[in-house]
């Protein structure tokens, strides 16, 4: 009797290049693959497309749309954005500017005021606090950062699934390290899960902590959070 087993024709699917994907499919992929990385590093996909000018420009347009870096140079534009434009931002990075922040934030409170623009409904998916600049805890201790994170998470109503905190690798036992540790504790309690430590950006001596999980569970935890849940140092 002749064998009925199929003949091996070596017809496995060919690997499809990203550039061969339909435009519509690429547009669905871009928003989820172009999140700004810690240390303001470009996402791997954008770097990978650098050799394809057409795709690079296509991706770069989406990259600029889905990420917003809030610092002293952009806070005025941020506050002036229409509500519908704010709702289109999925990834927000708040940067404490080295050498300038301790002056402008203490005196004018501009970034804190700008964050207040989002003290309401938002569609954020990731929030990052880059506190690697000089003196992020000198004037305000930790209050603005935990208050801002809490307000953004509450306003997102469950869409925030990832929070990142970037700090300098300061000396153990120093006042700054104690305040950083306190902030980490508050994030831990507020978000209801332990962070993972991520490799720092190349060439830096930073510590990167990432809380990533179910957005609805993070929201529920944040809704029951008060600073009284941890005794202050």
N, CA, C and O of each residue as an XYZ file, in Angstrom:
932
protein
N       0.853     -1.186      0.000
C       0.000      0.000      0.000
C       0.892      1.240      0.000
O       1.874      1.328      0.736
N       0.519      2.181     -0.841
C       1.324      3.403     -0.924
C       1.173      4.219      0.338
O       0.103      4.253      0.947
N       2.237      4.868      0.723
C       2.195      5.708      1.917
C       1.292      6.903      1.693
O       1.284      7.508      0.621
N       0.511      7.239      2.755
C      -0.388      8.397      2.656
C       0.158      9.605      3.397
O      -0.500     10.642      3.473
N       1.365      9.470      3.943
C       1.939     10.606      4.669
C       2.327     11.696      3.690
O       2.808     11.399      2.596
N       2.127     12.971      4.067
C       2.422     14.074      3.147
C       3.898     14.158      2.830
O       4.751     13.861      3.667
N       4.182     14.565      1.619
C       5.569     14.735      1.198
C       6.121     16.026      1.770
O       5.445     17.054      1.742
N       7.347     15.988      2.293
C       7.994     17.189      2.821
C       8.462     18.046      1.656
O       9.434     17.725      0.972
N       7.755     19.130      1.452
C       8.078     20.009      0.320
C       8.880     21.226      0.765
O       9.153     22.135     -0.020
N       9.258     21.221      2.066
C      10.038     22.353      2.597
C       9.329     23.675      2.341
O       9.920     24.653      1.883
N       8.016     23.664      2.660
C       7.188     24.829      2.352
C       6.881     25.654      3.595
O       5.803     26.239      3.700
N       7.823     25.708      4.542
C       7.596     26.522      5.732
C       7.496     27.983      5.326
O       8.135     28.413      4.365
N       6.664     28.774      6.088
C       6.473     30.178      5.704
C       7.780     30.943      5.707
O       8.643     30.717      6.555
N       7.920     31.852      4.753
C       9.107     32.701      4.677
C       9.000     33.804      5.715
O       7.919     34.342      5.951
N      10.114     34.135      6.330
C      10.107     35.248      7.274
C       9.748     36.530      6.539
O      10.295     36.824      5.476
N       8.841     37.273      7.102
C       8.381     38.505      6.462
C       9.111     39.695      7.072
O       9.124     39.866      8.291
N       9.706     40.501      6.234
C      10.394     41.698      6.695
C       9.368     42.730      7.149
O       8.247     42.775      6.643
N       9.779     43.574      8.130
C       8.873     44.609      8.626
C       8.411     45.510      7.495
O       7.259     45.944      7.472
N       9.321     45.796      6.543
C       8.962     46.694      5.446
C       7.964     46.065      4.487
O       7.332     46.767      3.698
N       7.818     44.729      4.550
C       6.859     44.057      3.681
C       5.450     44.046      4.255
O       4.496     43.682      3.569
N       5.325     44.447      5.516
C       4.000     44.473      6.127
C       3.162     45.589      5.514
O       3.709     46.619      5.120
N       1.854     45.406      5.426
C       0.989     46.476      4.920
C       1.086     47.720      5.800
O       1.322     47.622      7.004
N       0.905     48.874      5.197
C       0.978     50.140      5.936
C       0.033     50.129      7.130
O       0.396     50.579      8.216
N      -1.176     49.615      6.931
C      -2.171     49.604      8.003
C      -1.687     48.789      9.198
O      -1.914     49.171     10.346
N      -1.024     47.673      8.932
C      -0.523     46.835     10.023
C       0.646     47.510     10.736
O       0.757     47.434     11.960
N       1.515     48.168      9.976
C       2.627     48.893     10.608
C       2.094     49.982     11.540
O       2.642     50.204     12.619
N       1.032     50.653     11.122
C       0.459     51.710     11.941
C      -0.135     51.168     13.237
O      -0.200     51.883     14.236
N      -0.561     49.929     13.227
C      -1.070     49.305     14.449
C       0.071     48.911     15.381
O      -0.083     48.925     16.602
N       1.206     48.562     14.801
C       2.359     48.117     15.589
C       3.101     49.291     16.221
O       3.506     49.220     17.381
N       3.278     50.364     15.464
C       4.111     51.482     15.913
C       3.786     51.998     17.323
O       4.701     52.118     18.138
N       2.515     52.308     17.644
C       2.244     52.902     18.958
C       2.661     52.028     20.130
O       2.920     52.536     21.221
N       2.728     50.720     19.915
C       3.067     49.801     21.002
C       4.550     49.434     21.015
O       4.998     48.703     21.898
N       5.308     49.932     20.049
C       6.721     49.559     19.948
C       7.654     50.759     19.951
O       8.858     50.612     19.737
N       7.107     51.946     20.194
C       7.929     53.153     20.101
C       7.947     53.951     21.397
O       8.071     55.176     21.373
N       7.825     53.265     22.523
C       7.889     53.927     23.817
C       9.308     54.421     24.085
O      10.276     53.676     23.928
N       9.420     55.677     24.487
C      10.714     56.255     24.849
C      11.336     55.452     25.986
O      10.654     55.113     26.953
N      12.615     55.149     25.875
C      13.297     54.322     26.861
C      13.944     55.175     27.955
O      14.200     56.361     27.745
N      14.213     54.569     29.137
C      14.861     55.319     30.222
C      16.135     56.020     29.758
O      16.897     55.501     28.942
N      16.341     57.227     30.310
C      17.492     58.015     29.894
C      17.256     58.723     28.582
O      18.200     59.168     27.931
N      15.980     58.831     28.184
C      15.581     59.469     26.924
C      16.236     58.790     25.728
O      16.610     59.452     24.760
N      16.373     57.475     25.797
C      16.948     56.699     24.705
C      15.858     56.330     23.704
O      14.736     56.000     24.089
N      16.194     56.388     22.424
C      15.230     56.016     21.385
C      14.886     54.535     21.489
O      15.741     53.735     21.870
N      13.657     54.151     21.161
C      13.269     52.739     21.219
C      14.008     51.909     20.175
O      14.373     52.427     19.120
N      14.233     50.630     20.455
C      14.982     49.769     19.526
C      14.413     49.743     18.114
O      15.175     49.714     17.147
N      13.086     49.753     17.973
C      12.501     49.689     16.633
C      12.899     50.900     15.806
O      13.223     50.765     14.626
N      12.878     52.080     16.410
C      13.239     53.284     15.665
C      14.695     53.216     15.217
O      15.020     53.608     14.096
N      15.561     52.726     16.078
C      16.975     52.583     15.714
C      17.152     51.555     14.602
O      17.978     51.732     13.707
N      16.371     50.484     14.668
C      16.494     49.424     13.666
C      16.059     49.891     12.284
O      16.511     49.355     11.272
N      15.181     50.890     12.241
C      14.670     51.372     10.954
C      15.513     52.505     10.373
O      15.168     53.054      9.327
N      16.606     52.859     11.031
C      17.435     53.978     10.569
C      17.977     53.762      9.164
O      18.231     54.728      8.444
N      18.158     52.515      8.769
C      18.701     52.228      7.432
C      17.623     52.210      6.355
O      17.918     52.024      5.174
N      16.377     52.404      6.767
C      15.256     52.452      5.819
C      14.606     53.831      5.934
O      13.653     53.990      6.697
N      15.095     54.832      5.199
C      14.636     56.214      5.375
C      13.121     56.384      5.369
O      12.575     57.116      6.195
N      12.442     55.716      4.449
C      10.989     55.875      4.365
C      10.319     55.358      5.636
O       9.471     56.037      6.214
N      10.702     54.155      6.068
C      10.108     53.579      7.268
C      10.514     54.360      8.513
O       9.726     54.506      9.447
N      11.743     54.859      8.519
C      12.216     55.623      9.670
C      11.371     56.879      9.865
O      10.949     57.179     10.982
N      11.125     57.609      8.786
C      10.315     58.827      8.893
C       8.882     58.493      9.270
O       8.248     59.224     10.031
N       8.378     57.399      8.744
C       7.029     56.947      9.065
C       6.919     56.645     10.559
O       5.972     57.065     11.225
N       7.911     55.906     11.073
C       7.908     55.546     12.493
C       8.168     56.762     13.377
O       7.599     56.883     14.462
N       9.027     57.659     12.908
C       9.385     58.833     13.711
C       8.173     59.734     13.950
O       8.040     60.327     15.020
N       7.301     59.833     12.964
C       6.095     60.635     13.138
C       5.222     60.065     14.252
O       4.675     60.810     15.065
N       5.098     58.751     14.282
C       4.318     58.114     15.342
C       5.039     58.253     16.684
O       4.414     58.512     17.712
N       6.356     58.076     16.658
C       7.177     58.191     17.869
C       6.975     59.552     18.536
O       6.827     59.626     19.756
N       6.966     60.617     17.754
C       6.782     61.961     18.303
C       5.372     62.143     18.850
O       5.157     62.925     19.777
N       4.426     61.431     18.285
C       3.033     61.587     18.701
C       2.715     60.819     19.985
O       1.895     61.264     20.788
N       3.362     59.667     20.180
C       2.990     58.811     21.311
C       3.846     59.042     22.552
O       3.591     58.432     23.590
N       4.853     59.906     22.471
C       5.700     60.207     23.627
C       5.704     61.707     23.890
O       5.759     62.507     22.957
N       5.645     62.082     25.159
C       5.806     63.491     25.506
C       6.797     63.582     26.652
O       6.644     62.919     27.678
N       7.824     64.418     26.467
C       8.828     64.659     27.503
C       8.516     66.006     28.139
O       8.602     67.045     27.484
N       8.158     65.983     29.405
C       7.798     67.203     30.118
C       8.996     67.705     30.909
O       9.448     67.062     31.855
N       9.502     68.867     30.504
C      10.599     69.512     31.218
C      10.398     71.017     31.125
O       9.355     71.474     30.658
N      11.383     71.790     31.563
C      11.169     73.242     31.595
C      11.027     73.846     30.209
O      10.462     74.930     30.068
N      11.532     73.162     29.170
C      11.416     73.684     27.807
C      10.049     73.395     27.188
O       9.623     74.095     26.270
N       9.370     72.377     27.682
C       8.123     71.954     27.035
C       6.881     72.194     27.879
O       5.764     71.981     27.408
N       7.063     72.641     29.136
C       5.902     72.721     30.013
C       4.860     73.721     29.524
O       3.665     73.492     29.709
N       5.281     74.826     28.903
C       4.309     75.806     28.410
C       3.463     75.210     27.288
O       2.245     75.386     27.260
N       4.111     74.507     26.370
C       3.379     73.853     25.279
C       2.458     72.767     25.818
O       1.360     72.560     25.301
N       2.908     72.078     26.853
C       2.099     71.019     27.457
C       0.820     71.591     28.050
O      -0.270     71.057     27.846
N       0.971     72.689     28.789
C      -0.202     73.298     29.423
C      -1.155     73.897     28.405
O      -2.353     74.020     28.663
N      -0.615     74.277     27.228
C      -1.449     74.905     26.199
C      -2.163     73.892     25.305
O      -2.992     74.274     24.479
N      -1.851     72.613     25.462
C      -2.452     71.598     24.601
C      -3.951     71.480     24.849
O      -4.419     71.591     25.982
N      -4.687     71.255     23.776
C      -6.130     71.051     23.885
C      -6.409     69.740     24.621
O      -5.610     68.807     24.531
N      -7.528     69.651     25.347
C      -7.841     68.425     26.098
C      -7.817     67.173     25.244
O      -7.344     66.124     25.682
N      -8.333     67.281     24.008
C      -8.351     66.091     23.148
C      -6.940     65.665     22.749
O      -6.684     64.478     22.550
N      -6.016     66.636     22.629
C      -4.632     66.299     22.303
C      -3.949     65.615     23.487
O      -3.166     64.683     23.301
N      -4.242     66.075     24.697
C      -3.682     65.443     25.889
C      -4.129     63.992     26.006
O      -3.368     63.130     26.445
N      -5.362     63.735     25.613
C      -5.896     62.375     25.715
C      -5.228     61.416     24.746
O      -5.364     60.200     24.884
N      -4.506     61.950     23.764
C      -3.847     61.097     22.775
C      -2.425     60.708     23.186
O      -1.766     59.952     22.473
N      -1.943     61.214     24.327
C      -0.585     60.895     24.781
C      -0.608     59.604     25.593
O      -1.221     59.572     26.660
N       0.045     58.532     25.119
C       0.089     57.298     25.915
C       1.303     57.195     26.838
O       1.250     56.507     27.857
N       2.404     57.881     26.482
C       3.650     57.739     27.249
C       4.159     59.115     27.684
O       4.479     59.958     26.846
N       4.232     59.335     28.988
C       4.683     60.621     29.518
C       5.953     60.429     30.336
O       6.007     59.586     31.232
N       6.979     61.227     30.014
C       8.229     61.225     30.776
C       8.411     62.594     31.415
O       8.467     63.605     30.715
N       8.503     62.630     32.734
C       8.715     63.873     33.470
C      10.189     63.936     33.860
O      10.689     63.056     34.560
N      10.880     64.976     33.407
C      12.330     65.074     33.601
C      12.672     66.211     34.563
O      12.239     67.350     34.389
N      13.455     65.871     35.576
C      14.017     66.889     36.463
C      15.320     67.348     35.832
O      16.295     66.597     35.799
N      15.344     68.582     35.329
C      16.487     69.065     34.553
C      17.703     69.349     35.427
O      17.611     70.077     36.416
N      18.816     68.784     35.064
C      20.069     69.001     35.790
C      20.472     70.480     35.744
O      20.448     71.117     34.691
N      20.841     71.000     36.911
C      21.378     72.357     37.086
C      20.333     73.463     36.976
O      20.613     74.605     37.340
N      19.124     73.147     36.476
C      18.152     74.221     36.333
C      16.905     73.951     37.149
O      16.251     74.891     37.601
N      16.568     72.709     37.343
C      15.305     72.378     37.977
C      15.194     72.891     39.402
O      14.137     73.371     39.811
N      16.285     72.792     40.163
C      16.212     73.201     41.557
C      15.883     74.682     41.674
O      15.390     75.134     42.707
N      16.158     75.442     40.604
C      15.820     76.864     40.603
C      14.393     77.064     40.115
O      13.569     77.653     40.816
N      14.097     76.572     38.906
C      12.807     76.927     38.329
C      11.658     76.201     39.007
O      10.576     76.773     39.136
N      11.852     74.958     39.448
C      10.739     74.247     40.067
C      10.451     74.806     41.453
O       9.294     74.912     41.858
N      11.494     75.159     42.169
C      11.294     75.712     43.507
C      10.618     77.078     43.433
O       9.738     77.382     44.238
N      11.023     77.889     42.482
C      10.532     79.258     42.424
C       9.199     79.368     41.697
O       8.291     80.061     42.157
N       9.082     78.687     40.566
C       7.897     78.860     39.736
C       6.979     77.646     39.738
O       5.812     77.742     39.358
N       7.508     76.504     40.168
C       6.700     75.291     40.225
C       6.090     74.959     38.871
O       4.962     74.472     38.799
N       6.837     75.221     37.786
C       6.265     75.112     36.446
C       5.924     73.687     36.044
O       4.851     73.443     35.492
N       6.811     72.748     36.309
C       6.511     71.375     35.925
C       5.365     70.823     36.758
O       4.493     70.129     36.236
N       5.363     71.129     38.057
C       4.267     70.666     38.902
C       2.943     71.241     38.411
O       1.927     70.547     38.405
N       2.952     72.511     37.999
C       1.747     73.126     37.459
C       1.340     72.460     36.156
O       0.155     72.235     35.911
N       2.320     72.147     35.323
C       2.017     71.498     34.049
C       1.422     70.115     34.258
O       0.486     69.731     33.557
N       1.954     69.364     35.215
C       1.383     68.052     35.511
C      -0.063     68.206     35.951
O      -0.896     67.339     35.690
N      -0.357     69.320     36.624
C      -1.729     69.587     37.033
C      -2.696     69.621     35.869
O      -3.898     69.423     36.050
N      -2.175     69.873     34.659
C      -3.019     69.833     33.465
C      -3.653     68.460     33.305
O      -4.753     68.338     32.768
N      -2.966     67.435     33.767
C      -3.480     66.075     33.637
C      -4.103     65.564     34.929
O      -4.297     64.357     35.076
N      -4.421     66.449     35.867
C      -5.093     66.013     37.087
C      -6.566     65.774     36.790
O      -7.443     66.295     37.480
N      -6.821     65.005     35.790
C      -8.165     64.657     35.364
C      -8.053     63.466     34.444
O      -7.029     62.783     34.448
N      -9.081     63.197     33.653
C      -9.040     62.033     32.759
C      -7.857     62.088     31.796
O      -7.561     63.140     31.229
N      -7.191     60.967     31.615
C      -6.123     60.852     30.632
C      -6.096     59.418     30.130
O      -6.742     58.541     30.703
N      -5.363     59.185     29.079
C      -5.246     57.843     28.504
C      -3.812     57.329     28.572
O      -3.380     56.551     27.722
N      -3.086     57.768     29.583
C      -1.697     57.333     29.710
C      -1.600     55.823     29.915
O      -2.437     55.204     30.573
N      -0.554     55.258     29.332
C      -0.257     53.837     29.519
C       1.034     53.647     30.302
O       1.172     52.682     31.054
N       1.982     54.569     30.128
C       3.239     54.510     30.876
C       3.583     55.900     31.393
O       3.352     56.900     30.714
N       4.138     55.952     32.605
C       4.639     57.213     33.151
C       6.056     56.969     33.669
O       6.334     55.953     34.305
N       6.938     57.915     33.385
C       8.340     57.795     33.784
C       8.769     59.070     34.490
O       8.517     60.172     34.003
N       9.416     58.921     35.633
C       9.980     60.061     36.347
C      11.494     59.931     36.308
O      12.069     59.041     36.935
N      12.134     60.826     35.565
C      13.587     60.850     35.447
C      14.114     61.887     36.431
O      14.095     63.085     36.149
N      14.583     61.425     37.584
C      15.030     62.316     38.654
C      16.541     62.296     38.792
O      17.075     62.379     39.898
N      17.225     62.186     37.663
C      18.685     62.089     37.689
C      19.374     63.446     37.686
O      20.600     63.510     37.780
N      18.613     64.530     37.581
C      19.210     65.853     37.620
C      19.652     66.211     39.029
O      19.395     65.471     39.979
N      20.319     67.352     39.155
C      20.860     67.768     40.449
C      19.750     68.181     41.401
O      18.888     68.985     41.046
N      19.771     67.630     42.611
C      18.889     68.070     43.691
C      17.411     67.846     43.520
O      16.649     68.764     43.822
N      16.931     66.686     43.053
C      15.488     66.501     42.870
C      14.711     66.444     44.172
O      13.490     66.596     44.162
N      15.393     66.228     45.301
C      14.690     66.132     46.575
C      15.038     67.278     47.515
O      14.560     67.309     48.648
N      15.861     68.221     47.067
C      16.362     69.255     47.968
C      15.263     70.158     48.520
O      15.245     70.467     49.711
N      14.343     70.582     47.641
C      13.342     71.550     48.061
C      11.991     70.920     48.378
O      11.284     71.368     49.281
N      11.642     69.882     47.633
C      10.305     69.330     47.769
C      10.289     67.946     48.411
O       9.224     67.344     48.544
N      11.435     67.442     48.803
C      11.493     66.089     49.326
C      10.884     65.145     48.291
O      11.322     65.137     47.141
N       9.895     64.359     48.670
C       9.350     63.391     47.720
C       7.905     63.685     47.352
O       7.343     63.018     46.483
N       7.293     64.677     48.001
C       5.861     64.904     47.821
C       5.416     65.111     46.375
O       4.455     64.467     45.955
N       6.067     65.981     45.588
C       5.548     66.221     44.233
C       5.548     64.971     43.372
O       4.644     64.776     42.559
N       6.545     64.130     43.540
C       6.663     62.967     42.659
C       5.607     61.914     42.973
O       5.015     61.345     42.056
N       5.364     61.650     44.240
C       4.348     60.658     44.582
C       2.958     61.210     44.305
O       2.073     60.472     43.873
N       2.756     62.520     44.553
C       1.460     63.130     44.260
C       1.168     63.105     42.767
O       0.049     62.804     42.350
N       2.183     63.424     41.961
C       1.990     63.432     40.508
C       1.684     62.032     39.993
O       0.769     61.853     39.189
N       2.442     61.036     40.450
C       2.202     59.660     40.004
C       0.804     59.209     40.392
O       0.094     58.610     39.584
N       0.407     59.493     41.625
C      -0.925     59.092     42.098
C      -2.019     59.728     41.248
O      -2.950     59.048     40.817
N      -1.907     61.037     41.008
C      -2.937     61.744     40.246
C      -3.034     61.235     38.813
O      -4.133     61.083     38.280
N      -1.888     60.971     38.188
C      -1.897     60.487     36.811
C      -2.499     59.091     36.722
O      -3.229     58.789     35.778
N      -2.200     58.241     37.692
C      -2.743     56.880     37.690
C      -4.249     56.901     37.932
O      -4.994     56.182     37.266
N      -4.695     57.711     38.871
C      -6.133     57.824     39.133
C      -6.854     58.359     37.901
O      -7.911     57.851     37.526
N      -6.278     59.391     37.266
C      -6.906     59.978     36.084
C      -6.970     59.032     34.909
O      -7.857     59.152     34.063
N      -6.038     58.088     34.841
C      -6.003     57.142     33.721
C      -7.043     56.042     33.853
O      -7.353     55.360     32.876
N      -7.581     55.865     35.046
C      -8.673     54.908     35.285
C      -8.334     53.493     34.819
O      -9.180     52.802     34.251
N      -7.108     53.070     35.059
C      -6.737     51.692     34.767
C      -5.903     51.484     33.525
O      -5.469     50.364     33.257
N      -5.665     52.550     32.748
C      -4.881     52.357     31.521
C      -3.375     52.367     31.778
O      -2.615     51.830     30.972
N      -2.924     52.972     32.895
C      -1.493     52.950     33.211
C      -1.108     51.554     33.698
O      -1.606     51.085     34.721
N      -0.225     50.902     32.960
C       0.215     49.562     33.340
C       1.716     49.508     33.637
O       2.251     48.458     33.992
N       2.391     50.667     33.484
C       3.838     50.672     33.694
C       4.278     52.029     34.238
O       3.962     53.076     33.671
N       5.014     51.988     35.351
C       5.587     53.201     35.933
C       7.083     52.980     36.120
O       7.512     51.926     36.590
N       7.870     53.985     35.747
C       9.329     53.866     35.818
C       9.905     55.028     36.614
O       9.498     56.176     36.440
N      10.844     54.721     37.477
C      11.529     55.732     38.279
C      13.027     55.600     38.034
O      13.598     54.522     38.202
N      13.664     56.709     37.632
C      15.096     56.707     37.337
C      15.784     57.674     38.296
O      15.443     58.856     38.344
N      16.747     57.172     39.055
C      17.467     57.997     40.022
C      18.964     57.745     39.883
O      19.391     56.768     39.269
N      19.748     58.643     40.464
C      21.198     58.448     40.474
C      21.577     57.331     41.441
O      20.883     57.090     42.429
N      22.667     56.665     41.154
C      23.166     55.626     42.049
C      23.988     56.295     43.147
O      25.218     56.307     43.102
N      23.288     56.849     44.129
C      23.946     57.633     45.170
C      24.536     56.736     46.260
O      24.260     55.538     46.319
N      25.338     57.334     47.101
C      26.039     56.610     48.162
C      25.054     56.068     49.185
O      24.172     56.791     49.651
N      25.204     54.798     49.533
C      24.349     54.177     50.541
C      24.475     54.927     51.863
O      25.578     55.264     52.293
N      23.333     55.184     52.504
C      23.337     55.872     53.785
C      23.259     57.379     53.686
O      23.057     58.047     54.700
N      23.413     57.939     52.487
C      23.336     59.390     52.316
C      21.886     59.855     52.426
O      20.954     59.061     52.299
N      21.711     61.155     52.663
C      20.363     61.693     52.780
C      19.587     61.481     51.491
O      18.405     61.138     51.528
N      20.240     61.682     50.353
C      19.555     61.501     49.078
C      19.131     60.050     48.887
O      18.025     59.788     48.414
N      20.002     59.097     49.251
C      19.643     57.685     49.113
C      18.453     57.352     50.022
O      17.575     56.582     49.634
N      18.422     57.928     51.224
C      17.299     57.660     52.133
C      15.996     58.170     51.544
O      14.960     57.516     51.662
N      16.045     59.345     50.907
C      14.824     59.876     50.303
C      14.417     59.070     49.074
O      13.229     58.867     48.825
N      15.393     58.617     48.316
C      15.085     57.759     47.171
C      14.441     56.457     47.643
O      13.479     55.976     47.045
N      14.985     55.894     48.723
C      14.427     54.655     49.270
C      13.002     54.867     49.743
O      12.134     54.018     49.539
N      12.769     56.009     50.377
C      11.413     56.343     50.833
C      10.463     56.431     49.646
O       9.337     55.936     49.711
N      10.907     57.055     48.571
C      10.069     57.176     47.381
C       9.781     55.801     46.782
O       8.654     55.535     46.363
N      10.776     54.934     46.736
C      10.575     53.572     46.243
C       9.545     52.839     47.088
O       8.701     52.119     46.554
N       9.607     53.016     48.406
C       8.642     52.372     49.295
C       7.223     52.845     49.000
O       6.285     52.050     48.961
N       7.082     54.146     48.795
C       5.758     54.700     48.529
C       5.205     54.207     47.198
O       4.021     53.885     47.098
N       6.059     54.145     46.173
C       5.621     53.600     44.889
C       5.179     52.150     45.061
O       4.164     51.733     44.502
N       5.942     51.387     45.833
C       5.635     49.974     46.062
C       4.251     49.818     46.686
O       3.449     49.002     46.230
N       3.973     50.595     47.725
C       2.684     50.500     48.403
C       1.559     51.039     47.521
O       0.484     50.444     47.449
N       1.810     52.161     46.854
C       0.770     52.765     46.025
C       0.361     51.862     44.867
O      -0.825     51.751     44.559
N       1.338     51.213     44.219
C       1.052     50.406     43.036
C       0.715     48.959     43.369
O       0.206     48.229     42.519
N       0.993     48.545     44.589
C       0.595     47.212     45.003
C       1.434     46.082     44.459
O       1.006     44.928     44.499
N       2.614     46.375     43.951
C       3.499     45.315     43.468
C       4.946     45.762     43.572
O       5.256     46.953     43.590
N       5.819     44.769     43.639
C       7.250     45.054     43.762
C       7.829     45.436     42.407
O       7.371     44.941     41.377
N       8.833     46.315     42.396
C       9.447     46.708     41.124
C      10.526     45.722     40.701
O      11.012     44.922     41.500
N      10.879     45.800     39.447
C      12.067     45.092     38.968
C      13.112     46.148     38.618
O      12.775     47.247     38.176
N      14.358     45.810     38.816
C      15.428     46.748     38.488
C      15.902     46.469     37.073
O      16.262     45.341     36.735
N      15.898     47.500     36.259
C      16.263     47.384     34.847
C      17.677     47.911     34.639
O      18.143     48.778     35.377
N      18.344     47.386     33.640
C      19.691     47.870     33.326
C      19.636     49.360     32.998
O      18.735     49.793     32.280
N      20.576     50.150     33.507
C      20.568     51.591     33.234
C      20.966     51.881     31.799
O      21.531     51.019     31.126
N      20.676     53.097     31.317
C      21.117     53.476     29.970
C      22.629     53.350     29.855
O      23.334     53.573     30.839
N      23.142     52.999     28.690
C      24.592     52.842     28.505
C      25.358     54.102     28.914
O      24.951     55.220     28.599
N      26.464     53.902     29.613
C      27.315     55.022     29.985
C      26.830     55.837     31.162
O      27.371     56.910     31.427
N      25.809     55.353     31.888
C      25.282     56.097     33.031
C      25.456     55.286     34.311
O      25.652     54.071     34.279
N      25.378     55.987     35.428
C      25.417     55.328     36.730
C      24.080     55.572     37.417
O      24.026     56.090     38.533
N      23.014     55.196     36.744
C      21.667     55.399     37.252
C      21.097     54.082     37.777
O      21.608     53.000     37.490
N      20.033     54.210     38.547
C      19.241     53.041     38.935
C      17.859     53.211     38.328
O      17.242     54.269     38.455
N      17.380     52.176     37.677
C      16.092     52.220     36.988
C      15.171     51.180     37.610
O      15.468     49.985     37.602
N      14.051     51.649     38.147
C      13.072     50.764     38.778
C      11.790     50.792     37.959
O      11.308     51.862     37.590
N      11.244     49.627     37.676
C      10.060     49.522     36.826
C       8.970     48.728     37.539
O       9.197     47.612     38.007
N       7.788     49.326     37.612
C       6.598     48.636     38.102
C       5.713     48.370     36.888
O       5.259     49.314     36.241
N       5.467     47.138     36.579
C       4.683     46.807     35.388
C       3.722     45.678     35.723
O       4.122     44.654     36.276
N       2.452     45.871     35.385
C       1.464     44.851     35.703
C       0.105     45.201     35.150
O      -0.006     45.909     34.149
N      -0.927     44.706     35.800
C      -2.302     44.928     35.379
C      -2.742     46.333     35.773
O      -2.693     46.699     36.947
N      -3.171     47.116     34.788
C      -3.540     48.496     35.058
C      -4.704     48.639     36.018
O      -4.709     49.543     36.853
N      -5.687     47.763     35.913
C      -6.850     47.830     36.807
C      -6.453     47.547     38.247
O      -6.962     48.174     39.176
N      -5.538     46.598     38.426
C      -5.080     46.286     39.780
C      -4.251     47.428     40.354
O      -4.347     47.727     41.545
N      -3.431     48.074     39.508
C      -2.670     49.239     39.960
C      -3.618     50.356     40.390
O      -3.388     51.020     41.400
N      -4.680     50.558     39.620
C      -5.648     51.606     39.935
C      -6.317     51.326     41.272
O      -6.436     52.222     42.108
N      -6.752     50.096     41.475
C      -7.405     49.731     42.733
C      -6.484     49.975     43.917
O      -6.914     50.472     44.958
N      -5.206     49.620     43.752
C      -4.235     49.843     44.821
C      -4.040     51.333     45.075
O      -3.987     51.769     46.225
N      -3.934     52.116     43.998
C      -3.728     53.562     44.143
C      -4.927     54.234     44.801
O      -4.764     55.192     45.555
N      -6.122     53.741     44.522
C      -7.328     54.346     45.095
C      -7.379     54.207     46.612
O      -8.007     55.022     47.288
N      -6.731     53.191     47.146
C      -6.746     52.981     48.596
C      -5.472     53.489     49.267
O      -5.269     53.282     50.463
N      -4.619     54.151     48.493
C      -3.313     54.575     49.004
C      -3.389     55.879     49.785
O      -4.055     56.828     49.371
N      -2.701     55.912     50.916
C      -2.436     57.160     51.646
C      -1.013     57.082     52.172
O      -0.500     55.990     52.419
N      -0.374     58.230     52.344
C       0.991     58.214     52.847
C       1.064     57.678     54.273
O       2.120     57.234     54.723
N      -0.067     57.723     54.983
C      -0.074     57.220     56.354
C       0.147     55.710     56.413
O       0.353     55.149     57.490
N       0.104     55.048     55.238
C       0.302     53.601     55.205
C       1.758     53.228     55.459
O       2.061     52.065     55.724
N       2.660     54.202     55.381
C       4.072     53.963     55.688
C       4.516     55.029     56.676
O       4.250     56.213     56.473
N       5.172     54.629     57.714
C       5.689     55.602     58.671
C       6.831     56.379     58.046
O       7.745     55.768     57.494
N       6.813     57.711     58.111
C       7.908     58.496     57.524
C       9.214     58.232     58.249
O       9.249     57.905     59.435
N      10.309     58.390     57.467
C      11.642     58.196     58.061
C      11.935     59.314     59.060
O      13.005     59.334     59.668
